[in-house]
Amino acid sequence: MCRHVAYLGAPEPLGRLLVEPPHALYRQSWAPRRQRYGTVNADGFGVGWYAEGDPVPARYRRAGPIWADLSFADLARVVRAPALLAAVRDATLSGADAEAAAAPFGTGPWLFSHNGAVTGWPHSLAAVSRSLPPEDLLSLEARNDSALVWALVLHRLRAGDEAGRALSGTVVEVAAAAPGSRLNLLLTDGETITATAWGDTLWYLSQPGLRTVVASEPYDDDPHWLQVPDRTLLAASRTEVLLTPLKEPSAEAAPASLKEPCS
């Protein structure tokens, strides 16, 4: 499992959001309070942030634990951003992809993170992966479940789906192919945040016009944090947060090759 957080608001130093709060993502890497699976998120971390006037975010990712990277601590002290997405990683399976396997994944204006795991990986998504163009598979950043889930989301975005539809469609597709998967997805373009609660915790803090934060768990004890119900799609801007229930996948949502044949 992993922990992740996204922020929209006035420009803030990265450290004020990710390091300084008493239960910040930095501390969640070794002492998460509400993580349901796994205990330590030391298999990599990353942060992506948006500079004002530039729609394409910068990314800083490493394969080791966030607490061991002194360069990040220095960077987080001085870099300011009006929007960010960051994550600490507990790998589903060990692998050799190093920082390439750490969220956030990104293309163009988008940043993406997956908190969870796909059951039966990689065999469970073999049929689903065949729906992607070959060039999408060949350009995967890493050989893990999160990278493939991101490719599925990105394929929908490029086809014209808005963010909520891209996430919800991907969750239903993957859950149908791999029942029991945990699919808390987090997506931002620097102006909106879209997320799913599917198998683990998700919270949000909204002060319209000031800040919107969506996170695996609260980074402080502010009583205004609200928990997102499981099986829910969250769509947020700087001024509002909308919650929409997600339906469980039906048999029709599974790829044809995974459906039971008629007798």
N, C-alpha and C positions, 0 to 999 in steps of 0.2 A: 504494500500500500504506500501511499504518499500523503503529503499535506500540501495544499496550495492556497493562494490568495490572489485576488485581483482588486485594483483600486482605481477609482475615478474621482478627481477633485482638484483642489488647488495644488500647485506644484509643491511637493514635499521631498526632503532628502529620503533616499531609499531606506536608510537606516532607521528613520523615525517610524516607518511602517513595518520593517522586516526584522529589526534588531532590538530597538529600545523598548517596545511594550513588554510587560511582564510575561506574557505568554506568546510572544511573537513567533513567526515562522522559524527564526533562528533557534529558539528554545524547543519548538516542536520537533526539531530534528533529533533530539534525544529524549524529550519528555513531553510528548503530546498528551493532552488531557482527555480527548474524546475519540481517539483512534480505535476502531473496532478490530482491526487486523494488523498484526505486527506491532512492534514496540519502538524500534529505532529507525530513523530515516537517514541513513548514512551512506547511501549508495549513489550520491550525486545530488546536485542542486543546480538551480538556474534562476535567473531573473531577466525579464524583458521589460524595457521601458520606452516611453515615447518622449522625444524632445519636442518642445513647442514649435509648431510650424512644419514638422516632418512627420508624415503619416506612416513611415516605415520604422518600426522599433529597432533598437539595439538589443543584443542578447549577450549575456555573460553566463557561461555554463561550465561546470567542472564535474569530474567523476568522483571526487572525494566528498567528505562531509563538509557542510558549510562552516562549521566551527574551526576547521583546520586551515581555512583559506584567509590569510591575513590581508591579501590584496583586496578581497571582497570587502572586508571590514573598513578598509581605507576608502575604497570606491563608494561604499554605501554612505559614508559620512558626508561626502561633498556633492554627489550627483543628485539632482533634483528632477522630479518628473510629475506631470499631471495625471499620468496613468501608468499602471504597471501590472504585470502578472509574474508571480514567482512560485517556485515549488521546491520541496525537498523530497528525495526519492528513497523508497524502500523497494528494491528490485523484485519483480515477480520471479524471474529466473536470472542466475548469474550469466554474464555474457562478456563479450570483448569489445563492445561498442563505446565504452568509456563515456565521455561527456556527450557524445552524439545521442545517447539514450536518455539524457536528462531533459526534462521539460524546463522552459517552454519550447515546444516546436513552433516553427513560424514560417510563413510565406506571405510576401507582400505586407499588408497592414495587420495581418492576423497573428495572434499569439494563442497557443493552445496547451492545455495540460489535462492529463487523465489521472485521477485518483481512483485506483481500483486494480482489477485484474480480470483477464478473460479466461474463463474456465476452459480446460482442454487445449490451451494454446501450445503449438500453432495449428494443430490438425483441425480444431473446431472451426476455424475461419478460412479453411482452404477454399471452400466453395464461394464464400463471400468475396474473397480476394480476387476471384476471377471476374467480378463485375467491374474491376478497375482497369483502366488502360495500362498496357504493359509499361509505358514510360513512367506511370505513377509508381508502380511496384519497383522499378529499377532505380527510382530516385528516392526511396525511403531513406530517412536519415539514420535509422537504426533497425536492428532485427528483433525488435520487441513488440509486444501487443499494443502498447500505446502509440508507437509510430504508425502501425497499420490502422488503428482507430482514427488517428489524425488524417491519414490518407483518405479514409472513407468520408470523413467530415469535409475535407477540402474538396473532394470530388463533387460533393453536393453543392458547396458554395460556388464552385466554378460553373456548375450547371444552372445557377440562378436562384437557388434556395436562399431565403433569408436565414440568419444565424439560428433562430429558434427551430426552424424546420430542419435545418441541416443536423443539429444536435439530436433532436428528438427522433428523426428518421434513422440516424446511425445507431442510437441506443436500441431502438426496437429491432433493427436488423441484426445487430450483434447479439442481443439477448435471445432472439429466436434461434440463432445458430449455436449459441453457447449459453444455455440456461444456467442461471446461478452466477453469471458474471457480475462484477461490481463496476459500475459505469458512471462515476461522478466525473463529468466532463466540464471544463472551464474554458471559455473562449472570449477574447476581446479584440476590438479593433482600435482601441484607444478612446472611443466615444461611447461604446456600449459594452456591457458584460452579459454574457449568456452562459447558463450553467444547468446541469442536471444533477439531481439527487437520486441516486440509484444504487443503494447498497451500502452507503456510508454517510457520515454526517456532512451537512452543509448549513452554513449560517450566513446572515447578511446584516449589515448595519447601514441604515440609510438616513442621511440628514439632507433633505432635498436642497439642491443648490450649493451645498457645501462639500459633501463627500458621499460616495457609495462604495462599500466594501463587501465583497463576497469571499467567503473563506471556508475551509474545511472545519475550522473551529475558531471561536473568538480569540483575538490576540490580547484582550484585556477583560476586565469585569464590568464594562459599561452595561447597564441594565437594558439598553435599547437594542442589543443584539437579538435577532429573532431566528429561530431554527426553521429550516425549510423541510416540509414533510417529505418522506421518502416517496419515490416515483413522481417527482415534480420537476417541471421545467421552470427556470427562473430567467426573466429577461429584465435587465436593468439599464437605466441611463443615469445621468447626473441628477435627475429630478424625480424618478419614480422607479418602483420595483413591481413587476407583475409575476404572479405565480400561476402556473397552469398544470393540472394533473396530467400525468403520462399514463397511457394505457399499457397494460401488459401485452406483449406480442402474441399474436394469434398464429395458428399453423400456417396461414397464408403468407405471413411475413418471412418465413424461412425460405432460403433458396431451394429451387426445385430438387436439386440433388440431395437435399437433406430431409425431404419429406418422405413419409412412409408410403410405399407403393400400394395401390389398390389391389385387393385380393379378388 
